[in-house]
Protein backbone atom coordinates (compact mmCIF):
# COMPACT_ATOMS: atom_id res chain seq x y z
CA UNK A 1 0.00 0.00 0.00
CA UNK A 2 1.16 3.48 -0.78
CA UNK A 3 2.61 5.17 2.32
CA UNK A 4 1.08 8.55 1.40
CA UNK A 5 -2.52 7.32 1.65
CA UNK A 6 -2.13 5.54 5.01
CA UNK A 7 -2.71 8.72 7.08
CA UNK A 8 -5.79 9.50 5.00
CA UNK A 9 -7.16 5.98 5.58
CA UNK A 10 -6.47 6.28 9.31
CA UNK A 11 -8.36 9.61 9.40
CA UNK A 12 -11.21 8.09 7.43
CA UNK A 13 -11.38 5.11 9.80
CA UNK A 14 -11.41 7.45 12.81
CA UNK A 15 -14.19 9.54 11.27
CA UNK A 16 -16.19 6.39 10.50
CA UNK A 17 -15.84 5.20 14.12
CA UNK A 18 -16.95 8.59 15.44
CA UNK A 19 -19.94 8.55 13.10
CA UNK A 20 -20.80 5.00 14.18
CA UNK A 21 -20.72 5.91 17.88
CA UNK A 22 -22.78 9.04 17.21
CA UNK A 23 -25.35 6.95 15.34
CA UNK A 24 -25.49 4.45 18.21
CA UNK A 25 -26.01 7.33 20.66
CA UNK A 26 -28.79 8.82 18.56
CA UNK A 27 -30.48 5.42 18.24
CA UNK A 28 -30.24 4.91 22.02
CA UNK A 29 -31.77 8.34 22.69
CA UNK A 30 -34.55 7.74 20.20
CA UNK A 31 -35.29 4.30 21.67
CA UNK A 32 -35.23 5.66 25.23
CA UNK A 33 -37.68 8.40 24.27
CA UNK A 34 -40.11 5.80 22.86
CA UNK A 35 -39.61 3.54 25.88
CA UNK A 36 -40.52 6.26 28.36
CA UNK A 37 -43.43 7.88 26.53
CA UNK A 38 -45.12 4.72 25.21
CA UNK A 39 -45.20 2.79 28.47
CA UNK A 40 -48.17 3.87 30.65
CA UNK A 41 -46.58 2.32 33.76
CA UNK A 42 -43.54 4.53 33.24
CA UNK A 43 -45.14 7.62 31.73
CA UNK A 44 -48.17 7.90 34.07
CA UNK A 45 -47.65 5.80 37.19
CA UNK A 46 -50.50 5.31 39.63
CA UNK A 47 -50.00 7.58 42.63
CA UNK A 48 -50.83 6.84 46.29
CA UNK A 49 -53.51 9.57 46.12
CA UNK A 50 -55.33 10.39 42.89
CA UNK A 51 -54.19 14.02 42.82
CA UNK A 52 -55.64 15.98 39.89
CA UNK A 53 -53.56 18.76 38.36
CA UNK A 54 -56.64 19.48 36.21
CA UNK A 55 -58.63 20.50 39.30
CA UNK A 56 -55.81 22.40 40.99
CA UNK A 57 -53.81 24.03 38.15
CA UNK A 58 -56.64 24.00 35.58
CA UNK A 59 -60.05 24.58 37.17
CA UNK A 60 -58.72 26.54 40.19
CA UNK A 61 -55.88 28.23 38.28
CA UNK A 62 -53.27 27.60 41.00
CA UNK A 63 -49.83 28.48 39.54
CA UNK A 64 -47.31 25.63 39.28
CA UNK A 65 -44.83 27.40 41.54
CA UNK A 66 -47.34 27.81 44.35
CA UNK A 67 -46.95 24.09 45.10
CA UNK A 68 -43.60 23.42 43.40
CA UNK A 69 -41.83 26.24 45.25
CA UNK A 70 -38.33 24.80 44.79
CA UNK A 71 -38.47 25.16 40.98
CA UNK A 72 -37.29 28.77 41.00
CA UNK A 73 -34.35 28.24 43.34
CA UNK A 74 -33.04 24.69 42.97
CA UNK A 75 -32.33 21.96 40.42
CA UNK A 76 -35.47 20.04 41.42
CA UNK A 77 -39.01 21.42 41.34
CA UNK A 78 -39.79 19.25 44.35
CA UNK A 79 -43.15 17.97 45.47
CA UNK A 80 -45.25 19.92 47.92
CA UNK A 81 -45.25 18.89 51.55
CA UNK A 82 -48.42 17.62 53.17
CA UNK A 83 -48.53 20.90 55.10
CA UNK A 84 -48.80 22.79 51.78
CA UNK A 85 -51.85 20.65 50.88
CA UNK A 86 -53.36 21.14 54.31
CA UNK A 87 -52.92 24.91 53.99
CA UNK A 88 -56.07 24.80 51.84
CA UNK A 89 -57.62 21.48 52.72
CA UNK A 90 -58.26 22.20 56.39
CA UNK A 91 -61.14 24.25 54.93
CA UNK A 92 -61.66 23.08 51.32
CA UNK A 93 -63.32 19.75 50.42
CA UNK A 94 -62.62 18.30 53.86
CA UNK A 95 -65.25 15.55 53.43
CA UNK A 96 -63.74 14.24 50.18
CA UNK A 97 -62.33 10.69 50.50
CA UNK A 98 -59.13 11.86 48.79
CA UNK A 99 -58.70 14.76 51.19
CA UNK A 100 -59.30 12.38 54.08
CA UNK A 101 -56.32 10.36 52.78
CA UNK A 102 -54.19 13.52 52.73
CA UNK A 103 -55.39 14.38 56.25
CA UNK A 104 -54.38 10.91 57.42
CA UNK A 105 -50.81 11.50 56.20
CA UNK A 106 -50.89 14.89 57.95
CA UNK A 107 -52.10 13.45 61.25
CA UNK A 108 -49.51 10.65 61.10
CA UNK A 109 -46.80 13.21 60.30
CA UNK A 110 -45.82 11.21 57.19
CA UNK A 111 -44.98 12.51 53.72
CA UNK A 112 -47.12 11.30 50.85
CA UNK A 113 -44.99 8.75 48.96
CA UNK A 114 -45.47 10.23 45.50
CA UNK A 115 -44.01 8.25 42.60
CA UNK A 116 -41.69 10.33 40.43
CA UNK A 117 -43.08 10.84 36.92
CA UNK A 118 -40.41 12.97 35.21
CA UNK A 119 -37.26 11.00 36.00
CA UNK A 120 -34.21 11.69 33.86
CA UNK A 121 -31.26 9.32 33.54
CA UNK A 122 -28.29 9.91 35.84
CA UNK A 123 -26.12 11.17 32.98
CA UNK A 124 -28.50 14.09 32.28
CA UNK A 125 -27.83 17.24 34.30
CA UNK A 126 -30.95 19.38 34.46
CA UNK A 127 -31.93 22.26 36.68
CA UNK A 128 -35.42 23.74 36.92
CA UNK A 129 -33.97 26.94 38.39
CA UNK A 130 -32.36 28.11 35.14
CA UNK A 131 -35.48 27.36 33.11
CA UNK A 132 -37.86 29.10 35.52
CA UNK A 133 -35.57 32.12 35.78
CA UNK A 134 -35.36 32.26 31.96
CA UNK A 135 -39.17 32.40 31.81
CA UNK A 136 -39.70 28.99 30.22
CA UNK A 137 -43.30 27.89 30.81
CA UNK A 138 -43.62 24.58 32.67
CA UNK A 139 -45.88 23.33 29.86
CA UNK A 140 -43.04 23.62 27.37
CA UNK A 141 -41.48 20.44 28.75
CA UNK A 142 -44.20 18.93 30.94
CA UNK A 143 -47.08 19.43 28.52
CA UNK A 144 -50.53 20.76 29.42
CA UNK A 145 -50.42 19.51 33.03
CA UNK A 146 -53.37 21.77 33.87
CA UNK A 147 -55.54 19.47 31.71
CA UNK A 148 -54.30 16.20 33.25
CA UNK A 149 -56.07 14.29 35.99
CA UNK A 150 -53.10 11.92 36.11
CA UNK A 151 -49.73 13.44 35.20
CA UNK A 152 -47.84 11.68 32.45
CA UNK A 153 -44.53 12.20 30.68
CA UNK A 154 -45.25 14.65 27.89
CA UNK A 155 -45.56 12.86 24.55
CA UNK A 156 -42.78 12.96 22.00
CA UNK A 157 -45.42 13.92 19.41
CA UNK A 158 -45.50 17.56 20.48
CA UNK A 159 -43.72 20.52 18.97
CA UNK A 160 -41.60 21.03 22.06
CA UNK A 161 -38.45 19.28 23.20
CA UNK A 162 -38.15 15.60 23.91
CA UNK A 163 -35.53 13.87 26.00
CA UNK A 164 -33.85 12.80 22.77
CA UNK A 165 -33.68 16.31 21.39
CA UNK A 166 -32.60 17.78 24.71
CA UNK A 167 -29.74 15.36 25.28
CA UNK A 168 -28.39 15.66 21.75
CA UNK A 169 -28.73 19.44 21.65
CA UNK A 170 -30.04 19.30 18.07
CA UNK A 171 -32.90 21.75 18.61
CA UNK A 172 -31.87 25.38 18.47
CA UNK A 173 -35.26 27.09 18.64
CA UNK A 174 -38.10 25.53 20.57
CA UNK A 175 -41.48 26.33 19.10
CA UNK A 176 -44.24 27.13 21.56
CA UNK A 177 -47.14 26.38 19.19
CA UNK A 178 -48.88 23.32 20.67
CA UNK A 179 -47.06 23.07 23.97
CA UNK A 180 -49.22 25.55 25.88
CA UNK A 181 -46.40 28.09 26.03
CA UNK A 182 -46.72 31.67 24.85
CA UNK A 183 -44.77 33.64 22.28
CA UNK A 184 -42.55 34.95 25.11
CA UNK A 185 -41.49 31.42 25.96
CA UNK A 186 -39.39 30.91 22.81
CA UNK A 187 -35.81 30.33 23.86
CA UNK A 188 -32.51 29.10 22.59
CA UNK A 189 -31.35 25.65 23.64
CA UNK A 190 -27.84 27.11 23.83
CA UNK A 191 -28.86 29.12 26.91
CA UNK A 192 -29.50 25.90 28.78
CA UNK A 193 -26.40 24.05 27.66
CA UNK A 194 -24.01 26.63 29.11
N, C-alpha and C positions, 0 to 999 in steps of 0.2 A: 504494500500500500504506500502511496505517496506520502512522505513525511509532512508536506505542507497542508494536506487536508485533515490530518489527525486532530489538530486543535479545533477545527471547525466541526468535526464529527463529535468531539467531546462536548462542545458548547451546545450542539443540537441535541445530544443525548440528555444533557442537564436540563435544557429547556423542556424537552419531552417529559422528563420526570416531574418537573415542577408543574407542568400542565396536568399530568395525570393525578398528582396529589390534590391540585386545586379542584379538578373534576370530582374526585372522591369526596372532598369536603363539601362541595356544592350538593352532590347527591345525598350525603348524610344529612345536611341541613334541610333539604327538600323532604326527605323521608321523615325526619323528626317532626317537621311541621305538620305533615299529614297524620302522623301517629298521634300527636297531641290533640289536634282539632277534630279528628274523626272518631275518637273513642269517647263515648259519653261518660264512662267511668272516670276518665282522666280529665275531660274538658268541662264536665259539670257534675262533680261529685255530690252525693247526698250529704247534707249537713246535719249536725245534731239537732238543730232547730231550723225549721223551714222559714228562714229570714227572706223577706221579699224586698229587693232593691226597688222594684216597681212601685210598691206602696210608699217606701220612704223617700227615695230620690226622685221618683216620677210623680206620683199622685200628690205627695206632700212637699215636693220641691226642696228637700233638704240637701244642701250642697255636699259633695263628696268629702270635702275637707272638714266638715263639721264632725263626722265620725272618724275619718281617716286623718287625724290631726298630724301624724308623723310625716305625712307625704311632703310637706313643704320644708321640713328641716332634717330629714334623714334619708338614707338609702331606701328604707322600707316604708311603705304607706302604713303598715301596721293594721291591726284589727282593733275595733273599739273595745274598751273594757266593759264589763257588765255594769259598772257604775255609770258609764255613758248612756247605756240603754235605759237604766233605771232613772236617769235624769228626767226622762219623759214618761216612762211607763209606770211610775208611781201614781200617775194621774190618768194616763191615756190607755184605753183598752185593757184595763186591769183584769177584766173577767175573761179575756181571750185565753184559750188553752195554750197558745204559743207564749203569751206573755207570762202565764203561770210557770211555764218551763224556765223562762229567763229569771223570774223571781226566785225560783228554787235554787238556781245557781248563785244568785245574789245572797240569799239567806244562808247558803252553805259556804259562802266566801270562796267559791270556785270559779275559775275562768271557764267560759264556754269553749269546748275543744273544737273550734272551727277547723275544717279541713282546707288546706291551702289550695286555691284554684290556679292562680297564676304563678307557677313555679318554674323558674328558669334553671338551666343546667349550671353546675358549679363553675364552668369555664366562662360564663357570661357575667360580666360586671355591669350592673345596672343600678342607677340611683334615681328614685322618684324626685328627690330634691331638685336636681338640675332641670328636670322636665317641668315641674310645677313652677319653679322660678322663671323659666323661659316662657311660661304661659301656654304650654301644651295642654289642651283639654284632655281629661281622663279618657273620654270616649275615643280619642284618636287611637289608643292602643287597646283599651278594654272593651271597646264597642259600646252600644247603647245600653249600658247597665241599667239606666233608669226605666227601661222597658222589660227588664228581666225579673221574673219571679225567682228563678234559680240561676245564679251567676255561672257563666260558662266562659271558657277560653274563646276569645273573639275569633271568628272564622277567618281562614286564610282567603276567603272569597270576597274580601272587602277591598276598598281602594286605599286603605292605610297600610302600615307596615305589618309584616309578619315576622316571626322569630327568624325565619330564613333570611329575609331581606335585612333585618336588623343586624344579624351576626356577620353577614358578608359585606355590609356597608355599600351595597349596590344601589340603593335608593338615594337620590340626592335631594329631591323635593317630594315631600309627602303631601298628597292631595287630600283635602278635607271633605270632598264631595259627599260621600255616603257614610262617613264615619261619625257623624253627629257633631263634628267640630265646625268652627266658624272660619270665615276668611282670615281672621287674625291668628288662627292657629297654624298657618303654614309655617314650616320651619325647615332649616337645612339639617340633614343628618350629620354633617360635619361638625355642627355645634356640640352634638352629643358624644362624638367620638374623640374629642379633645381630652 
